[in-house]
């Protein structure tokens, strides 16, 4: 149970990070930390789902991780093209 709560807490942190960053600039933004918390929380929830043998969690987090890693790859690709990013 602790693992699941810790995983969900990390996953929830991404929304706190996004909210605070958006409030700071006065518009909706998605900071890179959002994607890192998404990956961390997603990996923890995936392992939790595997341990519980829960196909719904496994499928949901598996697909989510593909999207999170893809977004990080796109961000780093953009940073290499535009050093002022």
N, CA and C of each residue as an Amber inpcrd file, in Angstrom:
protein
   255
   0.8180000  -1.1880000   0.0000000   0.0000000   0.0000000   0.0000000
   0.8670000   1.2580000   0.0000000   1.9690000   1.2370000   0.7790000
   2.8500000   2.4000000   0.8210000   3.3700000   2.7420000  -0.5680000
   3.7690000   1.7060000  -1.3270000   4.3060000   1.9220000  -2.6810000
   3.2730000   2.6320000  -3.5600000   2.0570000   2.1940000  -3.5120000
   0.9960000   2.8040000  -4.3120000   0.7310000   4.2450000  -3.9120000
   0.7260000   4.5220000  -2.6060000   0.5150000   5.8950000  -2.1350000
   1.6840000   6.7960000  -2.5170000   2.9120000   6.2940000  -2.3890000
   4.0870000   7.0770000  -2.7800000   4.0660000   7.3520000  -4.2810000
   3.7050000   6.3520000  -5.0480000   3.6320000   6.5180000  -6.5040000
   2.5800000   7.5550000  -6.8820000   1.4300000   7.4650000  -6.2600000
   0.3600000   8.4120000  -6.5630000   0.7400000   9.8230000  -6.1260000
   1.4530000   9.9360000  -5.0070000   1.9190000  11.2360000  -4.5390000
   2.8820000  11.8760000  -5.5180000   3.8170000  11.0860000  -6.0430000
   4.7560000  11.6230000  -7.0290000   4.0190000  12.0320000  -8.2990000
   3.0840000  11.2210000  -8.7060000   2.3080000  11.5210000  -9.9080000
   1.5040000  12.8080000  -9.7210000   0.9710000  13.0120000  -8.5090000
   0.2020000  14.2080000  -8.2090000   1.0760000  15.4670000  -8.2080000
   2.3330000  15.3210000  -7.8370000   3.2370000  16.4750000  -7.7720000
   3.3650000  17.1960000  -9.1080000   3.1870000  16.4830000 -10.2030000
   3.3090000  17.1230000 -11.5070000   2.2660000  18.2220000 -11.6760000
   1.0740000  18.0140000 -11.1220000   0.0360000  19.0450000 -11.2300000
   0.3500000  20.2460000 -10.3380000   0.9290000  19.9910000  -9.1720000
   1.3350000  21.0840000  -8.3030000   2.4250000  21.9210000  -8.9800000
   3.4030000  21.2540000  -9.5750000   4.4840000  21.9470000 -10.2880000
   3.9170000  22.7700000 -11.4400000   3.0110000  22.1910000 -12.2000000
   2.4210000  22.9020000 -13.3400000   1.6120000  24.1030000 -12.8750000
   0.8460000  23.9340000 -11.8340000   0.0080000  25.0140000 -11.3100000
   0.8670000  26.1760000 -10.8170000   1.8940000  25.8770000 -10.0120000
   2.7580000  26.9330000  -9.4760000   3.5120000  27.6590000 -10.5830000
   4.0040000  26.9240000 -11.5710000   4.7160000  27.5580000 -12.6900000
   3.7810000  28.4610000 -13.4820000   2.5650000  28.0200000 -13.7070000
   1.5880000  28.8230000 -14.4480000   1.2080000  30.0840000 -13.6650000
   1.0170000  29.9400000 -12.3600000   0.6890000  31.1070000 -11.5270000
   1.8240000  32.1290000 -11.5650000   3.0620000  31.6480000 -11.5670000
   4.2180000  32.5480000 -11.5620000   4.2660000  33.4300000 -12.7990000
   3.9250000  32.8710000 -13.9750000   3.9930000  33.6500000 -15.2210000
   2.6430000  34.1940000 -15.6640000   1.5790000  33.7890000 -15.0040000
   0.2610000  34.3170000 -15.3250000  -0.3750000  33.7310000 -16.5710000
   0.0990000  32.5680000 -17.0150000  -0.5140000  31.8540000 -18.1330000
  -0.2160000  30.3750000 -17.9850000  -0.9720000  29.5540000 -18.6670000
  -0.8040000  28.1100000 -18.5540000   0.4580000  27.6630000 -19.2800000
   1.3540000  27.0310000 -18.5390000   2.5730000  26.4760000 -19.1210000
   2.7800000  25.0610000 -18.5690000   3.6030000  24.3000000 -19.2470000
   3.9470000  22.9570000 -18.7850000   5.4730000  22.9070000 -18.6450000
   5.9860000  23.0440000 -17.4280000   7.4380000  23.0130000 -17.2240000
   7.9960000  21.6010000 -17.3990000   9.2840000  21.5090000 -17.6700000
   9.9210000  20.2050000 -17.8870000   9.7850000  19.3100000 -16.6560000
   9.7460000  19.9060000 -15.4530000   9.5810000  19.1040000 -14.2270000
   8.2700000  18.3170000 -14.2590000   7.2500000  18.8520000 -14.9210000
   5.9790000  18.1410000 -15.0680000   6.2170000  16.7800000 -15.7090000
   7.0430000  16.7580000 -16.7620000   7.2890000  15.5070000 -17.4800000
   8.1530000  14.5570000 -16.6660000   9.0990000  15.0960000 -15.8810000
   9.9130000  14.2290000 -15.0360000   9.0790000  13.6040000 -13.9170000
   8.1800000  14.3770000 -13.3100000   7.2820000  13.7940000 -12.3080000
   6.3360000  12.7960000 -12.9660000   5.9170000  13.0540000 -14.1990000
   5.0620000  12.1100000 -14.9200000   5.7710000  10.7840000 -15.1140000
   7.0380000  10.8400000 -15.5270000   7.8230000   9.6170000 -15.7280000
   8.0200000   8.8930000 -14.3960000   8.4530000   9.6260000 -13.3630000
   8.6880000   8.9970000 -12.0630000   7.4320000   8.3660000 -11.4960000
   6.3500000   9.1240000 -11.4910000   5.0880000   8.5920000 -10.9800000
   4.5680000   7.4530000 -11.8340000   4.7060000   7.5910000 -13.1500000
   4.2540000   6.5390000 -14.0550000   5.0170000   5.2410000 -13.8630000
   6.3460000   5.3410000 -13.6870000   7.1550000   4.1430000 -13.4610000
   6.7870000   3.4690000 -12.1380000   6.6080000   4.2830000 -11.0950000
   6.2260000   3.7100000  -9.8040000   4.8480000   3.0670000  -9.8660000
   3.9010000   3.7370000 -10.5110000   2.5630000   3.1540000 -10.6350000
   2.5710000   1.9090000 -11.5170000   3.4190000   1.8950000 -12.5440000
   3.5300000   0.6970000 -13.3880000   4.0440000  -0.4900000 -12.5680000
   5.0900000  -0.2750000 -11.7710000   5.6060000  -1.3770000 -10.9550000
   4.5710000  -1.8130000  -9.9120000   3.8220000  -0.8590000  -9.3920000
   2.7450000  -1.1800000  -8.4510000   1.6820000  -2.0390000  -9.1520000
   1.3200000  -1.6690000 -10.3680000   0.3420000  -2.4350000 -11.1330000
   0.8320000  -3.8330000 -11.4550000   2.1220000  -3.9400000 -11.7710000
   2.6990000  -5.2560000 -12.0590000   2.6740000  -6.1260000 -10.7970000
   3.0550000  -5.5320000  -9.6620000   3.0580000  -6.2870000  -8.3990000
   1.6520000  -6.7600000  -8.0330000   0.6600000  -5.9550000  -8.3430000
  -0.7310000  -6.3120000  -8.0330000  -1.3870000  -7.1230000  -9.1540000
  -0.6710000  -7.2740000 -10.2620000  -1.2020000  -7.9860000 -11.4310000
  -2.4940000  -7.3350000 -11.9190000  -2.4590000  -5.9880000 -11.9990000
  -3.6260000  -5.2000000 -12.3880000  -3.4360000  -4.7010000 -13.8170000
  -4.1060000  -5.3380000 -14.7600000  -3.9430000  -5.0260000 -16.1800000
  -4.3360000  -3.5920000 -16.5150000  -5.3240000  -3.0560000 -15.8190000
  -5.7630000  -1.6870000 -16.0990000  -4.6480000  -0.6960000 -15.7820000
  -4.0130000  -0.8330000 -14.6210000  -2.9030000   0.0560000 -14.2580000
  -1.7330000  -0.1560000 -15.2060000  -1.4080000  -1.3950000 -15.5070000
  -0.2750000  -1.7020000 -16.3800000  -0.4640000  -1.0790000 -17.7560000
  -1.6240000  -1.2650000 -18.3590000  -1.8810000  -0.7030000 -19.6880000
  -1.9170000   0.8210000 -19.6600000  -2.5760000   1.3790000 -18.6680000
  -2.6910000   2.8310000 -18.5750000  -1.3500000   3.5060000 -18.3760000
  -0.5620000   2.9960000 -17.4560000   0.7350000   3.6130000 -17.1880000
   1.7430000   3.3060000 -18.2890000   1.6470000   2.1370000 -18.8900000
   2.5500000   1.7990000 -19.9950000   2.3980000   2.7690000 -21.1500000
   1.1780000   3.0410000 -21.5410000   0.9300000   3.9920000 -22.6300000
   1.3390000   5.4020000 -22.2140000   1.0090000   5.7800000 -20.9880000
   1.3860000   7.1050000 -20.5000000   2.8840000   7.3200000 -20.5530000
   3.6680000   6.3090000 -20.1640000   5.1260000   6.4430000 -20.1710000
   5.6700000   6.6890000 -21.5720000   5.0860000   6.0440000 -22.5650000
   5.5050000   6.2940000 -23.9520000   5.3140000   7.7710000 -24.2840000
   4.1810000   8.3200000 -23.9050000   3.8800000   9.7300000 -24.1900000
   4.8060000  10.6580000 -23.4150000   5.0640000  10.3730000 -22.1440000
   5.9240000  11.2380000 -21.3360000   7.3480000  11.2600000 -21.8880000
   7.8770000  10.0770000 -22.2090000   9.2310000  10.0290000 -22.7710000
   9.2880000  10.7240000 -24.1300000   8.2640000  10.5850000 -24.9150000
   8.2120000  11.2630000 -26.2260000   8.2370000  12.7770000 -26.0320000
   7.4800000  13.2960000 -25.0820000   7.4900000  14.7300000 -24.8330000
   8.8650000  15.2100000 -24.3730000   9.5200000  14.4550000 -23.5030000
  10.8720000  14.8300000 -23.0750000  11.8350000  14.8210000 -24.2550000
  11.6990000  13.8360000 -25.1210000  12.5650000  13.7790000 -26.3130000
  12.3390000  14.9990000 -27.2040000  11.0950000  15.3820000 -27.4120000
  10.7940000  16.5600000 -28.2290000  11.3450000  17.8380000 -27.5980000
  11.2580000  17.9430000 -26.2720000  11.7860000  19.1180000 -25.5760000
  13.2980000  19.2060000 -25.7560000  14.0080000  18.0960000 -25.5520000
  15.4620000  18.1270000 -25.6890000  15.8870000  18.3410000 -27.1350000
  15.1260000  17.8180000 -28.0670000  15.4070000  18.0440000 -29.4890000
  15.2880000  19.5350000 -29.8070000  14.2550000  20.1780000 -29.2780000
  14.0480000  21.6140000 -29.4810000  15.1660000  22.4290000 -28.8340000
  15.6020000  22.0220000 -27.6530000  16.6860000  22.7310000 -26.9610000
  17.9830000  22.6740000 -27.7540000  18.2500000  21.5550000 -28.4130000
  19.4750000  21.4440000 -29.2260000  19.4230000  22.3690000 -30.4280000
  18.2390000  22.5740000 -30.9890000  18.0890000  23.4650000 -32.1380000
  18.1260000  24.9250000 -31.7500000  17.5780000  25.2450000 -30.5690000
  17.4550000  26.6310000 -30.1380000  18.1020000  26.7800000 -28.7640000
  19.3920000  27.1780000 -28.7190000  20.0910000  27.2780000 -27.4280000
  19.5060000  28.3290000 -26.4890000  18.7030000  29.2660000 -26.9930000
  18.1050000  30.2860000 -26.1330000  16.8400000  29.7650000 -25.4490000
  16.4520000  28.5430000 -25.7460000  15.2370000  27.8910000 -25.2270000
  15.2660000  27.8870000 -23.7690000
